[in-house]
Amino acid sequence: MTDRSKEIFGNIIPDRDYAKSVKSKKKYIRKFGDDSGKDYSAVVVPNDHIGNIIGVEDIRVDEQHDDLGFNTEKGVIVGNIRMGFGHYRISMAIASAANALGYKPYWMDLNSYKTTTCTKVISSQNDLYSLGSRISQKSKLFNKLVWEPMNYEGFRKLTYNSSDQKNAELMAPVFRNIPKDIPVIGTHVWPAQAALHGGMKYVVNAIPDNWPMALHFAEGSVHTVQTHYAYQGYRILNGMMGDKVLEPMPADSLVYTGHYIDHELVANIEADCAARIARKESGKPMRFLLTIGGAGAQKEIFEAIIKYLLPLIKENKAALYVNVGDYRNVWDDLTTNIPGLRGLSKEHFNDWEGMKAFAEEALTGDVTGVHAFWHENIFEAVYCTNLLMRSCDVLVTKPSELAFYPVPKLFIKRIGGHEQWGAIHSAEIGDGTLECRDIPHTIQMIKMFMDDEVLLKDMCGNIMKNKEQGIYDGAYEVVRIAMGLKK
C-alpha cells in the first residue's frame, strides 16, 4: 500500500504533521480494530428504490445475497458515503449520467457496511461533523470561532489531507473482492482514497465544492471540478500551506467538467423552464420547494418562510413543496410551531409510488396548497427533491450541492464558510440568488420572485443559455473520463 500521507503532489508534509496522521490512524485502530486481513465478500444486488429510474445496482460487502455479478466491460462504481444528502445526490447524478450513456452504474456506500472498520471510522467522523453542524446553528459564538474557521480554513490545509489519507488506509479492505479494472468514481474523497489504497486501477475523484480545500485530494486519481474558479485554486493548491507557494497539481490530475447534474434534469431543461415562464405569465401560484436538512438546521429560517407564504397560499398566489427527507420529526416540529400549517397540507409520507405520480402530474397540471414529503428510505428521501425540482418554480436551499442544479434558486444562509462560494458561482452564471444571510433578506427575495416580472424569467433564460454552453454536462464528462481511463 502506497503511503500517500508523507508527500502530496510533490509537497513534503512536515514530520510533526505526518506523525499526527499516523497517530490518528492508530487511534481509530484502538477504537474500531484493524480488519486489513479480512477477506470481505462483495456482491451486486438490486436497488429497489431508484434502480428502475437510473439503472443503478448496489454493491453489498460482507453480506449474504444472490449475486447479480459484476459487468467488467460496462460497469462503473459510484463510491460514496452518506454525510447529509449532498454526496448521495451527486452520486445519483453520476449514476444517472452513466446509465444514460449506456453503462452499468454500481452504488457503493462505504458508510453502510456496518461490520467493517471502514464504516465505523466514517460513521464516527460523520457523527462529529453532524454534531458540529447542529451546535453551529444554536451558538453564534461556536459558529464564529470554531465551525466557520474549520470548514473554511481547517479543511483547506494540506496537513488535513495527510491525516485523511492515513485514516483511509483502514477503508481499503472493502475493495478486496471487487474487480480491480472496474472504474471507480468517488463523490466524496474517502471512497476515492479507499479505492486507491484498495488497488483499484481507474479512479476519478468528483470534487463537490467551489472552495478549494486539500480535504478533497486523492492523489493517484483524476480530480474533476465543476467550476473554473475551483480549477485554478486546486491546480496551484492555493492557500493550502498558508502563504507558501506550493508545487502544483500535474495537468493530467485535474479536469474541469461542469456541474454534476442528473440526465433526467438536463434533458428536460428547456421544457421545465418554459413551463415556469408560462406559469408566471398566466398568474398561476408560484411553486416554492423547500429542502430541509435532517437535524432541522436553519429551522427558524424555514419557519419564517412558511409563515410568510401561508397567507399567499390561501389566496392561491403561491404553492409549497416541503421535503424533510428521512426526518419525520422535522415536519412534526414545523406543524407544531406554525399554526394552520397542517390544515393546509397534504402529507405524502412513505408513499414512493404516490410521490412519483404527484411529481409527474405536477409537470403539466395545477398545484395548490402545501405538499409535505417524508420517506423512511434514504434513496427515496434524497431523490424526492430531484423529482419535485422539475415542476417547482423556485428551489429554496442552502448553497451546498444544490447550488449547481439547473433550477431557479433562492439561497438561504450557509452552514460552513465553504458553501458561500456555491452561491457566488450560481449568482455569477445567473441561475440563483445571492446568499440571503438573514430572515429579512430571505423574505425580500421571496417577494421579488412573487412580484417582479424579471427575476424568475431571467434565471430561466440563463439556465437555458448555460445548457447550450455545456455547463450542466459535468456528470456525463466525469463518466466519460472514468471509462476512458481503461483505454
C-alpha positions, -999 to 999 in steps of 0.1 A, spaced: 0 0 0 14 34 -11 19 59 18 1 89 4 5 109 36 41 119 36 42 138 3 12 153 -17 18 164 -53 55 168 -46 49 188 -14 66 173 17 44 171 48 64 182 79 75 153 101 54 166 131 23 167 110 30 133 95 34 119 130 -1 133 138 -15 115 108 0 82 120 -13 88 155 -48 94 141 -49 61 123 -36 43 154 -64 60 174 -90 45 151 -74 11 152 -76 11 190 -112 22 188 -125 0 160 -99 -26 152 -78 -33 121 -96 -56 96 -69 -54 69 -66 -92 70 -103 -98 64 -115 -113 32 -148 -94 28 -172 -107 2 -187 -83 -24 -219 -90 -43 -242 -70 -66 -279 -68 -56 -309 -48 -70 -316 -13 -58 -354 -15 -52 -359 23 -48 -341 42 -76 -328 12 -96 -356 13 -121 -352 51 -126 -315 54 -131 -304 18 -136 -283 16 -105 -275 -16 -86 -260 -19 -51 -227 -34 -40 -230 -51 -7 -199 -61 14 -198 -89 40 -234 -99 34 -251 -130 20 -272 -123 -11 -278 -138 -45 -252 -121 -67 -262 -104 -99 -225 -104 -109 -202 -75 -120 -202 -63 -155 -165 -57 -160 -170 -42 -195 -197 -17 -189 -197 -14 -151 -187 18 -133 -187 21 -95 -201 52 -78 -183 53 -45 -200 75 -18 -209 79 18 -239 93 35 -229 126 51 -260 147 48 -278 144 15 -252 161 -7 -229 133 -16 -258 109 -22 -273 134 -46 -241 138 -65 -238 101 -67 -273 99 -81 -263 124 -108 -232 104 -118 -252 71 -118 -280 87 -139 -254 100 -165 -237 66 -166 -270 49 -173 -279 74 -200 -245 68 -217 -251 30 -218 -230 19 -188 -240 0 -157 -237 21 -125 -230 3 -92 -237 21 -59 -211 16 -32 -218 34 0 -188 30 23 -209 42 53 -233 12 50 -210 -18 58 -217 -20 95 -193 -49 103 -162 -32 87 -137 -8 102 -142 13 72 -178 21 80 -171 25 117 -144 51 110 -166 70 86 -196 69 109 -176 82 137 -163 112 117 -198 118 103 -213 119 138 -187 145 148 -195 166 117 -232 164 123 -228 174 159 -207 204 149 -232 214 123 -261 213 149 -241 233 175 -232 259 149 -269 266 143 -275 271 180 -244 290 191 -232 321 171 -200 321 191 -192 284 183 -200 291 147 -178 321 145 -148 307 165 -149 270 156 -172 259 128 -167 286 101 -129 286 105 -128 247 104 -149 245 73 -132 274 56 -95 271 66 -91 239 86 -102 216 58 -82 237 34 -48 227 48 -26 202 31 -18 186 65 -55 177 69 -53 157 37 -23 138 51 -44 127 81 -73 117 59 -51 97 36 -37 78 66 -72 71 80 -84 60 46 -59 31 46 -83 15 71 -111 16 44 -92 -3 18 -104 -39 28 -139 -33 14 -125 -33 -21 -107 -66 -17 -130 -88 -38 -142 -61 -63 -128 -65 -98 -99 -41 -100 -104 -30 -136 -139 -15 -130 -136 23 -128 -145 40 -95 -160 75 -93 -158 88 -57 -183 115 -49 -166 120 -16 -128 119 -12 -128 89 12 -142 64 -13 -117 77 -39 -88 74 -14 -100 40 -2 -103 27 -38 -67 37 -45 -54 21 -13 -75 -10 -22 -58 -14 -55 -85 -2 -79 -68 8 -112 -90 36 -125 -103 62 -100 -119 95 -106 -125 119 -76 -155 141 -83 -149 172 -61 -181 188 -49 -172 222 -35 -164 255 -53 -140 265 -24 -106 247 -30 -97 226 1 -69 200 4 -95 178 22 -107 167 -13 -73 154 -26 -70 118 -36 -36 117 -53 -34 90 -79 -69 97 -91 -82 121 -118 -98 150 -99 -128 167 -115 -142 201 -106 -175 219 -115 -161 255 -120 -131 273 -135 -126 291 -102 -122 257 -84 -99 245 -112 -74 274 -107 -75 271 -69 -69 234 -69 -43 234 -96 -19 256 -75 -30 243 -41 -40 279 -33 -35 287 4 -31 251 15 1 258 34 -6 295 44 13 319 20 38 293 8 40 287 -29 34 250 -34 42 225 -62 11 225 -85 -11 195 -94 0 179 -126 -22 189 -156 -35 153 -161 -46 151 -124 -73 178 -127 -101 184 -152 -129 209 -154 -162 192 -163 -191 215 -155 -219 208 -130 -227 172 -118 -264 170 -128 -288 141 -135 -295 132 -171 -333 134 -164 -329 171 -153 -305 182 -180 -326 166 -208 -357 185 -197 -342 219 -190 -360 237 -219 -394 222 -212 -392 228 -175 -381 264 -179 -408 271 -205 -434 258 -180 -421 281 -153 -423 311 -175 -458 301 -187 -470 298 -150 -455 332 -142 -471 349 -172 -505 333 -165 -505 342 -128 -507 307 -115 -494 300 -79 -457 302 -77 -443 269 -65 -415 270 -39 -396 238 -30 -380 238 5 -354 211 12 -348 208 49 -318 191 65 -321 162 89 -311 180 120 -336 207 114 -307 230 106 -319 265 98 -353 256 111 -360 292 121 -354 304 86 -378 278 71 -404 285 97 -403 322 88 -406 314 51 -436 292 56 -453 317 79 -448 344 52 -461 322 24 -492 307 42 -515 338 35 -503 338 -1 -510 300 -4 -545 306 10 -550 332 -18 -537 308 -45 -508 331 -52 -482 306 -40 -479 268 -35 -453 250 -14 -434 217 -15 -416 207 17 -392 178 17 -379 168 51 -360 139 37 -360 109 62 -366 130 93 -403 129 102 -396 149 134 -387 180 114 -422 181 99 -438 175 132 -418 204 147 -429 227 118 -466 219 122 -463 224 160 -447 258 156 -467 271 127 -504 274 134 -526 264 104 -498 246 85 -511 211 89 -546 221 79 -534 234 46 -511 205 39 -514 172 21 -489 147 36 -472 124 11 -455 102 37 -436 70 29 -456 66 -4 -429 64 -31 -452 54 -59 -477 81 -50 -450 107 -47 -437 98 -82 -472 101 -96 -476 135 -79 -443 147 -94 -453 136 -128 -487 151 -127 -473 184 -115 -453 188 -146 -484 197 -166 -512 200 -140 -521 227 -115 -507 226 -79 -522 244 -49 -517 243 -11 -488 228 8 -474 193 0 -452 177 25 -429 148 18 -411 123 41 -396 89 32 -380 65 56 -357 51 30 -326 73 23 -327 69 -15 -363 80 -17 -357 108 8 -330 123 -14 -343 116 -48 -377 131 -39 -362 165 -43 -348 157 -77 -383 146 -89 -400 177 -74 -374 200 -88 -386 198 -123 -421 211 -115 -411 237 -89 -405 274 -98 -380 282 -71 -358 259 -51 -351 273 -16 -318 258 -2 -286 265 14 -257 269 -11 -244 234 -10 -245 207 -37 -279 220 -49 -263 253 -58 -252 237 -91 -286 224 -102 -304 239 -132 -334 254 -114 -340 290 -102 -327 290 -66 -331 312 -35 -301 307 -13 -306 309 25 -278 312 50 -250 287 46 -237 261 70 -199 264 69 -179 291 52 -170 270 21 -207 269 10 -208 306 3 -188 301 -29 -216 279 -44 -240 308 -41 -214 332 -56 -209 309 -86 -246 305 -91 -253 342 -90 -225 348 -115 -239 324 -140 -274 337 -133 -293 307 -121 -296 316 -84 -297 345 -59 -271 359 -37 -268 342 -3 -295 356 19 -278 356 53 -308 366 75 -345 362 75 -354 398 63 -333 394 32 -347 360 26 -383 373 27 -373 402 5 -361 378 -22 -393 357 -19 -413 390 -25 -391 397 -56 -398 363 -70 -435 367 -64 -439 403 -76 -411 410 -100 -416 403 -137 -379 399 -145 -361 378 -119 -376 343 -125 -377 347 -163 -341 359 -163 -329 329 -144 -348 305 -167 -333 322 -197 -298 319 -181 -304 282 -173 -312 275 -210 -281 295 -221 -259 277 -196 -271 244 -210 -261 254 -245 -226 261 -232 -224 226 -216 -223 240 -180 -246 213 -167 -229 184 -186 -204 176 -158 -218 142 -148 -216 129 -184 -180 142 -186 -170 125 -153 -183 92 -166 -165 96 -199 -133 103 -181 -136 73 -159 -144 49 -187 -117 65 -208 -91 55 -182 -95 19 -193 -84 26 -229 
